[in-house]
């Protein structure tokens, strides 16, 4: 029975932990609060992932450490590097494999919005530079490592434009203002596929030392995604207005979250395609139908609404 450490209990970390536990493997989930899924094989520990000494103690018997952390969005530059350094140190001390939940920020804007694993890490924005350094530091450390890069998530617990902008409008029966062009194609990665790919690649030597794209369904527009959701839950189609680009940038002068979102707005004002063909062909992994992610999102929204009634 193998031992694994999962840092972070969001939708990816929790799904990774459950997948491993359901295979009969022991999991130690590390979060500040000590939260996470309940399962006989999942041990939940409250600890600071940036504390290298403590994390090394918790990882000493692990074969894999999964970085599924999600630090505060407005403080990446301050929070990510100490955490990444601590996870690298803990992984190295244990002789384990370091698996990183990656994203597409490191590529920066691309002509045509098309990204493969060969796309250069050319981002110049703050968040892109953070992700580039994290990956470069992991590679330079000498640990066995792999980064699995997904796009914006869809599925239970996923946080993004759909959950924060469209869902509230759909539930309230009002128009939504999208921070981007709602008719541009955009890749949405199902949270289950992200977790499944991380687990699969963690023990495959062909994956180590490289970044791979999560199997992801063909890109669709935000408007199409909203229409499918509304049809599924039996609600009228939501009207989606395009938020002028200057609005978020102006708001960012005084509002930290608006500033961070404005930096990444290229992802939604033009095409944004994640190409996962290499991962699919190499490991025989394939994306789940996007309708599954939409259904999970709807079920999760209903469960939350029921709890708050």
C-alpha positions in Angstrom: 0.0 0.0 0.0 1.6 3.3 -1.2 1.6 6.6 0.7 0.9 9.9 -1.0 0.8 13.5 0.2 -1.7 15.9 -1.4 -1.3 19.6 -0.6 -4.6 21.5 -1.0 -8.2 20.3 -0.7 -9.8 22.2 -3.5 -11.6 20.4 -6.4 -8.4 19.0 -7.8 -6.7 18.0 -4.6 -9.9 16.4 -3.2 -10.5 14.4 -6.4 -6.8 13.2 -6.5 -7.1 12.1 -2.9 -10.3 10.2 -3.5 -9.0 8.5 -6.6 -6.0 7.3 -4.7 -8.0 6.2 -1.7 -10.5 4.3 -3.9 -7.5 2.4 -5.2 -6.6 1.3 -1.7 -3.7 3.7 -1.3 -3.1 5.9 1.8 -3.3 9.6 1.4 -2.1 12.4 3.8 -3.9 15.6 2.9 -2.2 18.8 4.0 -4.1 22.1 4.3 -4.0 25.1 6.7 -7.4 24.1 8.1 -7.0 20.3 8.2 -9.9 20.0 5.8 -10.6 17.6 2.9 -12.6 14.6 1.9 -13.7 12.0 4.5 -12.4 8.5 3.8 -10.7 5.8 6.0 -7.5 6.0 3.9 -7.3 9.8 3.9 -5.5 11.4 6.8 -6.2 15.2 7.1 -3.4 17.3 8.6 -3.4 21.0 9.4 0.0 22.4 8.4 1.6 25.3 6.5 2.7 24.0 3.2 5.4 26.7 3.1 7.0 25.2 6.3 9.7 23.0 4.7 10.7 21.2 7.9 7.1 20.3 8.8 6.2 19.3 5.2 9.3 17.1 5.0 8.2 15.3 8.2 4.8 14.7 6.7 6.2 13.5 3.4 9.0 11.2 4.6 7.1 8.0 3.8 5.5 9.2 0.6 6.1 8.0 -3.0 4.3 11.1 -4.5 3.6 14.6 -3.5 0.8 16.3 -5.4 0.9 20.1 -5.5 -2.8 21.0 -5.6 -2.5 24.2 -3.6 -4.4 27.3 -4.5 -3.0 30.4 -2.7 -4.8 33.7 -2.7 -5.0 35.0 -6.3 -3.9 38.5 -5.5 -0.8 37.3 -3.6 0.8 34.7 -5.9 4.3 36.4 -6.0 4.5 36.4 -2.2 2.9 33.0 -1.4 3.8 30.6 -4.3 7.6 30.5 -4.1 7.9 29.5 -0.4 5.3 26.8 -0.9 6.9 25.5 -4.1 10.4 25.5 -2.5 9.0 23.6 0.5 7.3 21.0 -1.6 10.4 20.5 -3.7 12.5 20.1 -0.5 10.1 17.6 1.0 9.9 15.6 -2.2 13.6 15.5 -2.6 14.1 14.3 1.0 11.6 11.5 0.5 12.9 10.5 -2.9 9.3 10.9 -4.1 7.7 12.2 -7.4 6.6 15.8 -7.4 3.3 16.3 -9.4 2.3 19.9 -10.1 -1.2 21.1 -10.9 -0.3 23.5 -13.8 -2.1 26.0 -15.9 -1.5 27.9 -19.2 -0.4 31.2 -17.8 3.2 30.6 -18.6 2.6 30.7 -22.3 1.2 34.3 -22.3 -0.9 35.5 -25.3 -0.4 33.4 -28.4 -1.3 34.1 -32.1 -4.6 32.3 -32.7 -4.7 31.3 -29.1 -3.4 27.8 -29.8 -1.2 26.1 -27.2 0.7 22.8 -27.2 3.4 21.5 -24.9 6.0 22.9 -27.4 4.6 26.5 -27.0 7.3 28.7 -25.5 7.0 29.9 -21.9 7.0 33.5 -23.0 4.6 35.2 -20.6 5.7 38.6 -19.3 2.8 39.2 -16.9 3.3 38.6 -13.1 1.3 35.5 -12.9 2.9 33.9 -15.9 6.3 34.6 -14.6 5.4 33.0 -11.3 4.3 29.8 -13.0 7.4 29.7 -15.2 9.8 30.1 -12.3 7.9 27.4 -10.3 8.3 24.9 -13.1 11.9 25.8 -13.8 12.8 25.5 -10.1 11.2 22.1 -10.0 13.2 20.9 -13.0 16.5 22.4 -11.7 16.1 20.7 -8.3 16.8 17.2 -9.6 13.6 15.7 -8.3 11.4 13.5 -10.5 8.7 15.9 -11.4 5.8 16.4 -13.9 3.5 19.3 -14.5 0.0 18.7 -15.8 -1.5 21.8 -17.3 -5.2 22.4 -17.6 -7.3 25.3 -18.8 -10.2 27.0 -16.9 -12.0 24.3 -14.9 -15.5 23.1 -15.1 -17.0 20.7 -12.7 -18.0 20.5 -9.0 -16.2 23.2 -7.0 -14.5 24.8 -10.0 -14.0 28.5 -9.7 -13.8 30.8 -12.7 -15.7 33.0 -15.0 -18.6 30.6 -15.3 -19.1 30.1 -11.6 -18.4 33.7 -10.5 -20.1 35.6 -13.4 -22.6 33.4 -15.3 -24.0 31.2 -12.6 -25.1 34.1 -10.3 -26.8 35.8 -13.3 -28.5 32.5 -14.4 -29.8 31.9 -10.9 -31.0 35.5 -10.5 -32.7 35.5 -14.0 -30.7 38.6 -15.1 -28.2 39.5 -17.8 -24.5 38.8 -17.2 -21.6 41.0 -18.0 -18.7 38.8 -19.2 -15.1 40.0 -18.8 -14.3 38.9 -22.4 -15.9 38.1 -25.7 -18.6 35.6 -25.0 -18.5 34.2 -28.5 -14.8 33.4 -28.7 -13.8 29.7 -28.4 -12.3 28.8 -25.0 -11.0 25.5 -23.6 -12.6 24.3 -20.4 -10.9 21.4 -18.6 -13.0 19.0 -16.5 -11.8 18.8 -13.0 -12.1 15.0 -13.0 -9.8 14.8 -16.0 -7.2 17.1 -14.4 -7.0 14.9 -11.3 -7.1 11.6 -13.3 -4.3 12.7 -15.5 -2.1 13.8 -12.6 -2.6 10.4 -10.9 -1.9 8.5 -14.1 1.3 10.4 -15.0 2.7 10.4 -11.5 4.0 6.8 -11.8 4.8 6.8 -15.5 8.5 7.4 -16.2 7.7 8.7 -19.7 6.0 11.7 -18.1 8.8 12.8 -15.7 10.8 15.9 -16.4 8.1 17.3 -18.8 4.9 19.2 -18.8 1.8 17.7 -20.3 -1.7 19.1 -21.2 -4.7 17.6 -19.5 -7.1 15.9 -22.0 -9.6 18.6 -22.7 -12.7 18.7 -24.8 -12.8 20.9 -27.9 -13.1 24.6 -27.1 -16.6 26.2 -26.9 -17.7 29.8 -26.3 -18.9 31.1 -23.0 -22.3 31.7 -24.5 -22.6 28.1 -25.7 -21.5 26.9 -22.3 -24.2 29.0 -20.6 -26.8 27.9 -23.1 -26.1 24.2 -22.4 -26.2 24.8 -18.7 -29.5 26.6 -18.9 -31.0 23.9 -21.1 -29.8 21.3 -18.6 -31.4 22.9 -15.6 -34.5 24.2 -17.4 -33.9 27.9 -17.1 -34.3 30.6 -19.8 -31.2 31.4 -21.8 -29.1 34.1 -20.0 -28.3 37.3 -21.9 -24.6 37.8 -21.9 -23.1 41.3 -22.5 -19.5 41.9 -23.4 -17.8 44.0 -20.7 -15.6 46.6 -22.3 -12.0 45.8 -21.8 -11.1 49.1 -20.2 -13.6 48.6 -17.4 -11.6 46.0 -15.5 -8.3 47.7 -16.3 -9.6 51.0 -14.9 -11.0 49.2 -11.8 -7.7 47.6 -11.3 -6.1 50.9 -10.4 -7.9 50.7 -7.1 -9.2 47.1 -6.8 -6.5 44.3 -6.5 -8.7 41.5 -7.8 -9.7 43.5 -10.9 -6.0 44.3 -11.5 -5.2 40.6 -11.4 -8.1 39.6 -13.7 -7.2 42.4 -16.2 -3.7 41.0 -16.5 -5.1 37.7 -17.7 -8.0 39.0 -19.8 -6.4 38.0 -23.1 -7.6 34.5 -22.4 -11.2 35.6 -22.9 -11.1 38.4 -25.5 -9.6 36.1 -28.1 -9.5 32.4 -29.0 -8.0 30.2 -26.3 -7.3 26.6 -27.3 -5.6 23.9 -25.2 -4.2 21.2 -27.5 -4.0 17.9 -25.5 -3.3 15.5 -28.4 0.2 14.6 -27.1 -1.1 13.5 -23.8 -4.0 11.6 -25.3 -1.8 9.7 -27.8 1.1 9.0 -25.4 -0.9 7.7 -22.4 -4.2 6.7 -24.0 -6.1 9.2 -22.0 -9.1 11.1 -23.4 -11.3 14.0 -22.3 -14.6 13.4 -20.6 -17.6 14.8 -22.5 -18.1 18.4 -21.4 -21.7 17.7 -20.6 -20.5 15.7 -17.6 -18.7 18.8 -16.2 -21.8 20.9 -16.9 -24.0 18.4 -15.0 -21.6 18.3 -12.1 -21.6 22.1 -11.9 -25.4 22.1 -11.9 -25.6 19.5 -9.2 -23.1 21.3 -7.1 -24.9 24.6 -7.5 -28.2 22.9 -6.5 -26.5 21.3 -3.4 -25.2 24.6 -2.3 -28.6 26.3 -2.8 -30.3 23.5 -0.7 -27.8 23.9 2.1 -28.3 27.7 2.3 -32.1 27.6 2.3 
